[in-house]
Amino acid sequence: MVKELLSHVRPHRKTLVLGGLLGLIGSAAGLAMPLLAKYVVDAFGKAGSMAGPLLGLTAAVLIGAVVSAAGSYLMERTGEGIVLGARRKLVDRMLRLKVADVDRLKPGDLLSRVTGDTTLLRAVLTNGIVESVSATFMLVGAIIMMATMDGVLLLVTLLVVVVIGGLVALIMPRIQRAQTHAQEAVGEMGAVLDRALQAYRTVKASGAEEREIAVVGDAAVRARDRGLQVAGWTSLAGVATWMAVQIAFLAVLAVGGARVASGTLEVSSLIAFLLYLFYLVPPIGQLVQGGVQLQQGLAAMKRIKEIEDLPAEPVSAAVAGTGEPVGVTFQDVVFKYGDDRPTVHDGVTFEVPPGGLTALVGPSGAGKSTVFALIERFYDHQKGLITVGGRDIRDWPLGELRAALGYVEQDAPVLAGTLRENLLFAARDATEDELLRAVARTRLDDLVDRLPEGLETPVGHRGVLLSGGERQRVAIARALLRKPRLLLLDEATSQLDAVNELRLREVIAEVAAETTVLVIAHRLSTVTNADRIVVMEGGGVRAVGTHESLVGEDELYRELAATQFLVG
Ligand SMILES: Nc1ncnc2c1ncn2[C@@H]1O[C@H](COP(=O)(O)OP(=O)(O)OP(=O)(O)O)[C@@H](O)[C@H]1O
């Protein structure tokens, strides 16, 4: 883990060394100040020329200030660079993860890893390292000086320091563990808050503000408690260090006093030795502080690495596909979302030939949306065969497969940005003509005319909020611009008004004339128009046919048609 931590420093090591050196020079200039002041005072006394010493003093003050400032700026800059690098790497991985992995991780927690944990790296990797290095120098210097004074006393000192140092070393992993828990607690708080913000309207409508405030408050209290554990262990390490010096002082006094009494040591040497002993205090303190920071950095690194170690998917570029419509088949497909989850597909078999409109229907929870998730390879099925265009989906390069598909989620989200950016989201290279045609085909012209800045109007968050029907048509236009060979459309379950429903039906019929459309249908209009309907139930396919044939032959379908489609 230390290696990974240092790998973040490597690209910045030159700046870091330079920053550290400038800091040292700055401090040296500070140290020279009293000496220069002495010259100035001496010059007073001798009534000699003041110009030289004063100029020297001014120059030292200025140079010291500038060099120190440059040094600390470079350190901060390196810190920011390290945080930027860590964030980029983490976000890069986060957006390439498999859907199944993201399902397990909570968005608020992921967010806290990118914001909080990366920030923790800054202190340890800049000041932590530099101060520890300079503290080590000071420590070694003081020890050498002590060695020249008296070897026996040095041995006594080192013995005490080593024993207490061992104790501190035992405490360090505990600090790391406590810090990991503290970071987890902060992540958990982020997750809870995120959940409340996501369901903001429901929270308000349910009058659940106070309950949610309490839930997030509890998470914050847990984060505080974890933080206190870190504080506890850190103070213990601090006390141990303090004790080390005090005990060493007493031990040296005792042993040294005896030696002075026996005449083997001079009093002046004992005094000098004791003075040097106290010189050890700041560097030891800094080293312990550096150790604590290192534990914090390691804890953060652990959480960052957890994400970086997850497998990444190859990315599919947002470009339009080209090509003929493709069919899709499912043969005895078995799938569950996890080993401990119930089986969702238990031998699903159906066939969709290229072109035309196929509707998937079935009771809620029958596994219809899961069919789409498997075709998009958001998840991998456990058994059976799924083909797209006659080719096993596992043999398709992932990017190519997804480029061939258009995908419209049931809860079609609008992303931040303008309407144009939203439409071109899946096909950045579409021409203006293609864009306008997609707008016309999805009957979005009215919307574009109505919006104050037309296509350039910001929509979604911080922009104009679109209605459910508009969002769905934007999503369809977005999918169409990708020129899909197979369009997967999860119809919105919400009621659309008559005009919107008619528009949607027209759009689907037009698209189905050009490419393969597989739609999860919640509306009778979609189903009656379909070339074929696949009825799913209880993890399998129950019947396949047209509306007319199924009404005659399939009881469940008849029931669904009588209730669900007509009302939903
Ligand atoms: N990401 C997921 N992780 C775990 N289980 C899931 C996930 N998505 C769906 N499920 C489960 O799989 C089953 C089938 O869900 P699916 O969304 O495919 O049904 P559906 O037929 O589309 O239902 P609806 O018509 O209500 O949308 C459900 O029991 C659901 O709880």
The ligand as a Gaussian input file, in Angstrom:
#p B3LYP/6-31G(d) Opt

LIG

0 1
 N      -29.994000      -4.417000     -10.387000
 C      -30.680000      -5.392000      -9.789000
 N      -30.133000      -6.052000      -8.764000
 C      -30.803000      -7.044000      -8.147000
 N      -32.030000      -7.452000      -8.488000
 C      -32.634000      -6.826000      -9.492000
 C      -32.003000      -5.756000     -10.201000
 N      -32.848000      -5.332000     -11.154000
 C      -33.958000      -6.086000     -11.049000
 N      -33.837000      -6.993000     -10.067000
 C      -34.830000      -8.013000      -9.686000
 O      -35.074000      -8.833000     -10.805000
 C      -36.450000      -9.123000     -10.942000
 C      -36.916000      -8.763000     -12.345000
 O      -36.803000      -7.369000     -12.531000
 P      -37.098000      -6.651000     -13.909000
 O      -36.844000      -5.205000     -13.692000
 O      -36.379000      -7.328000     -14.986000
 O      -38.657000      -6.901000     -14.054000
 P      -39.691000      -6.262000     -15.075000
 O      -40.425000      -7.394000     -15.687000
 O      -39.002000      -5.333000     -15.983000
 O      -40.644000      -5.470000     -14.071000
 P      -41.426000      -4.087000     -14.314000
 O      -42.452000      -4.322000     -15.344000
 O      -42.022000      -3.823000     -12.962000
 O      -40.400000      -3.073000     -14.689000
 C      -37.159000      -8.350000      -9.847000
 O      -37.509000      -9.262000      -8.840000
 C      -36.137000      -7.371000      -9.333000
 O      -36.253000      -7.216000      -7.945000

